[in-house]
């Protein structure tokens, strides 16, 4: 039995847990406001809000793409469609802003925009204009220019500057962002059946890749709710960080302690995808997907991270992430195993980290080549280095020889140039739709140099590495 709240209605259903939330909303519940567009998480027409009850009895709402969400993963949640943010006899503030700014044409994409802006209103923040644009990053309109939509978002964010954080729900209801029933949702969620759901079947975490490739095959499957098996906790000791691989990209972005160690974390992770996908995509899913250009794999390879793997009888083993990827789409994970957590050492004052990504679009795109480095330099001598690059081999590539070459050497231009030659010997890109093998080699070279230009601007400039 899957139990959740859909708008203001408690749902108890025994549909197959592999069914997508989009299908259930439209075909089972007849709520046609949520549109079926690309079915790949790109267009945002199917955007809904997913609310999770917190320990303080507040509800944390995030925008998600319902086309990639299995029913198993809505158990215990509050799911809000565009019908669920409608007021009785008038438009809500997001809808009114879109209307007033003529920010719609055919209307197919509009429910997604409305839900994304409503989700922005439900965040416990005073959003900036940039936050408003970012909230719409996963919503595509094919009819209009985006200026009218941006103006609508600006109106919404301007009004949200006045939000009363001591009485958020009351303020949002009073100011016509959401209907009155939202105030009752925390108690209703608390009363839902809370035992574990679906103890058998395929384990799906975010589903943002699996449901792109296998949605039809999974439709009639039993799906395990990932939260029953892997946590999304982010924990710190004096020297280490351990992250449950159920954590989403957004969980990382919003963790204040993690951001204090990695000041560029938010800007780095915004390169990965849209807000809806970042709200869903999990670390564990990214790793087991084993894409040669998996952004999170490249990110954590450069942190020399280790995975804790668990089997069905709760036995565990530790494996270095650099040893986890065996061949194209092949990983060191047995049929009865899943990844539980990932652990890495926190940087000290002499350790710096950098992440780079090149894709056809700067944002919301799959990488052509991505790269990361963690480097410890003391007295201008490289004490340690961990380097990774994606899109240049059958697996996310950890550059052990390049890192070894740098260790013990002075941080000088000539050694970096020579290290780049070692890098070229460790990669074997192929030509495909994202570029030729020569182009990818060039990108790997330039991103390697970019690490040093960004991390040590007093020592290196772009002209130092121009042939």
DAQUI-V243941 format. One record per residue. N is the residue number from 1. RES is the residue in one small letter. PSI is psi as a letter, one per 20 degrees, with the letter a starting at -180 (none if undefined). BURIAL is 1 if it has 9 or more other ideal C-beta (glycine too) atoms within 8 Angstrom, else 0. Layout:
# DAQUI-V243941
N&RES&PSI&BURIAL  N&RES&PSI&BURIAL
This chain:
# DAQUI-V243941
1&x&p&0  2&x&p&1  3&x&p&1  4&x&r&1  5&x&p&1  6&x&o&1  7&x&d&1  8&x&k&0  9&x&p&0  10&x&p&0  11&x&p&1  12&x&o&0  13&x&q&1  14&x&k&0  15&x&q&1  16&x&p&1  17&x&i&1  18&x&i&1  19&x&q&1  20&x&q&1  21&x&h&1  22&x&g&1  23&x&g&1  24&x&g&1  25&x&g&1  26&x&g&1  27&x&h&0  28&x&g&1  29&x&i&1  30&x&k&0  31&x&n&1  32&x&i&0  33&x&h&0  34&x&o&1  35&x&q&1  36&x&o&1  37&x&d&1  38&x&h&0  39&x&k&0  40&x&j&0  41&x&j&1  42&x&h&1  43&x&h&1  44&x&j&1  45&x&h&1  46&x&j&1  47&x&p&1  48&x&r&1  49&x&q&1  50&x&o&1  51&x&p&1  52&x&p&1  53&x&p&1  54&x&r&0  55&x&h&0  56&x&j&0  57&x&j&0  58&x&r&0  59&x&p&1  60&x&o&0  61&x&p&1  62&x&q&1  63&x&p&1  64&x&r&1  65&x&o&1  66&x&i&1  67&x&i&1  68&x&j&1  69&x&o&1  70&x&q&1  71&x&h&1  72&x&h&1  73&x&j&1  74&x&j&1  75&x&p&1  76&x&j&1  77&x&r&1  78&x&o&1  79&x&p&1  80&x&o&1  81&x&r&1  82&x&h&1  83&x&h&0  84&x&i&1  85&x&j&1  86&x&p&1  87&x&r&0  88&x&g&0  89&x&j&0  90&x&r&0  91&x&q&0  92&x&r&1  93&x&h&1  94&x&g&1  95&x&g&1  96&x&g&1  97&x&h&1  98&x&g&1  99&x&g&1  100&x&h&0  101&x&j&1  102&x&l&0  103&x&k&1  104&x&q&1  105&x&e&0  106&x&h&0  107&x&i&0  108&x&g&0  109&x&i&1  110&x&g&1  111&x&h&1  112&x&g&1  113&x&g&1  114&x&g&1  115&x&h&1  116&x&g&1  117&x&h&1  118&x&h&1  119&x&h&1  120&x&g&1  121&x&h&1  122&x&i&1  123&x&q&0  124&x&l&0  125&x&r&0  126&x&n&0  127&x&q&1  128&x&r&0  129&x&h&0  130&x&h&0  131&x&h&1  132&x&g&1  133&x&g&1  134&x&h&1  135&x&h&1  136&x&j&1  137&x&h&1  138&x&j&1  139&x&p&1  140&x&p&1  141&x&p&1  142&x&i&0  143&x&g&0  144&x&r&1  145&x&r&0  146&x&i&0  147&x&h&0  148&x&h&1  149&x&g&1  150&x&h&1  151&x&h&1  152&x&g&1  153&x&h&1  154&x&g&1  155&x&g&1  156&x&g&1  157&x&h&1  158&x&g&0  159&x&h&1  160&x&i&1  161&x&h&0  162&x&j&0  163&x&p&1  164&x&o&0  165&x&i&0  166&x&h&0  167&x&m&0  168&x&g&1  169&x&g&1  170&x&g&1  171&x&g&1  172&x&h&1  173&x&g&1  174&x&h&0  175&x&j&1  176&x&k&1  177&x&h&1  178&x&q&1  179&x&r&1  180&x&h&0  181&x&i&0  182&x&h&1  183&x&h&0  184&x&i&0  185&x&g&1  186&x&g&1  187&x&h&0  188&x&g&1  189&x&h&1  190&x&h&0  191&x&i&0  192&x&q&1  193&x&p&0  194&x&j&0  195&x&r&0  196&x&q&0  197&x&p&1  198&x&n&1  199&x&i&0  200&x&q&0  201&x&a&1  202&x&p&1  203&x&o&1  204&x&p&1  205&x&d&1  206&x&h&1  207&x&j&1  208&x&i&1  209&x&g&1  210&x&g&1  211&x&i&1  212&x&g&1  213&x&h&0  214&x&k&0  215&x&g&1  216&x&h&0  217&x&h&0  218&x&i&1  219&x&g&1  220&x&j&0  221&x&q&1  222&x&p&1  223&x&p&1  224&x&p&1  225&x&o&1  226&x&h&1  227&x&i&1  228&x&i&1  229&x&h&1  230&x&p&1  231&x&r&0  232&x&j&1  233&x&q&0  234&x&o&1  235&x&q&0  236&x&p&0  237&x&a&0  238&x&h&0  239&x&i&0  240&x&q&1  241&x&p&1  242&x&p&1  243&x&p&1  244&x&p&1  245&x&j&1  246&x&i&1  247&x&p&1  248&x&r&1  249&x&h&1  250&x&h&1  251&x&g&1  252&x&g&1  253&x&h&1  254&x&i&0  255&x&o&1  256&x&h&0  257&x&g&0  258&x&h&1  259&x&h&1  260&x&h&0  261&x&h&0  262&x&n&1  263&x&h&0  264&x&j&1  265&x&g&1  266&x&g&0  267&x&h&0  268&x&g&1  269&x&i&1  270&x&i&1  271&x&i&1  272&x&g&1  273&x&a&1  274&x&r&1  275&x&g&1  276&x&g&1  277&x&h&1  278&x&h&1  279&x&i&1  280&x&g&1  281&x&p&1  282&x&q&1  283&x&g&1  284&x&g&1  285&x&h&1  286&x&g&1  287&x&g&1  288&x&h&1  289&x&h&1  290&x&k&1  291&x&p&1  292&x&i&1  293&x&k&1  294&x&o&1  295&x&g&1  296&x&h&1  297&x&g&1  298&x&g&1  299&x&g&1  300&x&h&1  301&x&h&1  302&x&i&1  303&x&j&1  304&x&l&1  305&x&q&1  306&x&q&1  307&x&q&1  308&x&o&1  309&x&p&1  310&x&q&1  311&x&a&1  312&x&i&0  313&x&k&0  314&x&j&0  315&x&q&0  316&x&q&1  317&x&q&0  318&x&p&0  319&x&p&1  320&x&p&1  321&x&h&1  322&x&i&1  323&x&i&0  324&x&h&1  325&x&o&1  326&x&g&0  327&x&a&0  328&x&o&0  329&x&j&0  330&x&p&0  331&x&r&1  332&x&m&0  333&x&p&1  334&x&r&0  335&x&h&0  336&x&j&0  337&x&q&1  338&x&q&1  339&x&p&1  340&x&g&1  341&x&r&1  342&x&p&1  343&x&q&1  344&x&q&1  345&x&p&0  346&x&q&1  347&x&q&1  348&x&a&0  349&x&h&0  350&x&j&0  351&x&p&1  352&x&q&1  353&x&q&1  354&x&q&1  355&x&p&1  356&x&q&1  357&x&p&1  358&x&p&1  359&x&r&1  360&x&h&0  361&x&q&0  362&x&g&0  363&x&r&0  364&x&k&0  365&x&q&0  366&x&q&0  367&x&q&1  368&x&g&1  369&x&p&1  370&x&q&1  371&x&q&1  372&x&q&1  373&x&q&1  374&x&p&1  375&x&p&1  376&x&o&1  377&x&p&1  378&x&p&0  379&x&k&0  380&x&j&0  381&x&p&1  382&x&o&1  383&x&h&1  384&x&q&0  385&x&p&1  386&x&p&1  387&x&p&1  388&x&q&1  389&x&q&1  390&x&q&1  391&x&j&1  392&x&j&1  393&x&r&1  394&x&i&0  395&x&r&1  396&x&p&1  397&x&p&1  398&x&p&1  399&x&n&1  400&x&h&0  401&x&g&1  402&x&g&1  403&x&g&1  404&x&h&0  405&x&h&1  406&x&h&1  407&x&p&1  408&x&i&0  409&x&q&1  410&x&q&0  411&x&n&1  412&x&q&0  413&x&g&0  414&x&h&0  415&x&h&1  416&x&g&1  417&x&g&1  418&x&h&1  419&x&h&1  420&x&h&1  421&x&h&0  422&x&g&1  423&x&g&1  424&x&h&1  425&x&i&0  426&x&i&1  427&x&q&1  428&x&m&0  429&x&q&1  430&x&q&0  431&x&p&0  432&x&a&0  433&x&i&0  434&x&i&0  435&x&r&0  436&x&r&0  437&x&h&0  438&x&g&0  439&x&g&1  440&x&h&1  441&x&g&1  442&x&g&0  443&x&g&1  444&x&g&1  445&x&g&1  446&x&h&1  447&x&h&1  448&x&g&1  449&x&h&1  450&x&h&1  451&x&g&1  452&x&h&1  453&x&g&1  454&x&g&0  455&x&h&1  456&x&m&1  457&x&h&0  458&x&i&0  459&x&h&0  460&x&q&1  461&x&r&0  462&x&h&0  463&x&h&0  464&x&h&0  465&x&j&1  466&x&p&0  467&x&none&0
